[in-house]
Amino acid sequence: MNIRFISSLTPEDEDRIAPGLLGAVGPLLDALPLAYTIRIETSNGTIFRHAHTGPEVGDQGGEVDTVTPRAVAGLFRPRGPTS
């Protein structure tokens, strides 16, 4: 997944706000059982980055197949009219 934000801030304001944004979002995502990388590049070319590798496979616990087939089938409905 790639999410982009377009900012109307000045480049200097982006450089000041980016570390705080990273500091706020990182801990929220760290609580989830997934691996991710957050990369913020400001207009000045400054790059802020945070990565999390996620839990070890044995640490996840629970059953792997916990989603019902009906719930998954609902995610893949075709869009628009079908012929």
N, C-alpha and C positions, 0 to 999 in steps of 0.2 A: 504494500500500500504506500502510495506517495501522496502526501498532503501538502499543498502549497498555500501560503498566505501572502497576499500582496499588501504591503504596508504603505500608509500615507505619512508615516513618521519621517523625520529628517534622519539622515544616516547616523548622526551622532546619537539621536534618541534611540534608534534601533540598537546601537552598540550598548547602550545603557539598559535597555529593557530585555534584550535577548537572554542574558544570564538568569534573570529573575523568572522568565518564562520557562526556561529549561529547568530551573530549580523547583518550579511548581508542578510541571507536568511529569518530570522524571520519577519522583516518589510515588505518584499515583499509578503510573504504569508498572513500577517495580513490584507492586503488590499483586499484579496479575501473573499467571503462569505462562508467560510468553517471552520470547526473545525479540528484541527490537533495538533500533538505533534511531535517536533523534539527532538531526543535524539542522542547525540554523545558520544560514549564511546571510549576513547583513549587506546592505547596499555598499558599505565600505569594503566588502570582501572579507570581513572578519568571520571566522567559522567557530561556532560553539557546538559541541557534540557530547552526547551521553549515550552509552550503550549498556544493555542488560542482556545477559545470556539466558535467563530463564532458569527454571528449576531443573535439577537432574531428573532423568527419566524415572528412577526409582522413588524420587521424592514427591511425585505428583499424586500418588495414591488414587483411590477410587477406580472405577471401571472406565476403560477407554471408550466403550460403546454406550454412552449414557443418553444419547439423543435418539428419540423415537424416529423410525422411518417416516412416519406421517409428518413430523415437524420438518424434516429435511426435504421431503417432497414439496412442501409448501414454499420453500425458498426458491425453487426452480420453475416457477410457473412461466409459461411463455408470455411475452408482451405482445399486445396488439392482436388483431384478428388472425385466426388460423384458418388455413384452407382445407 
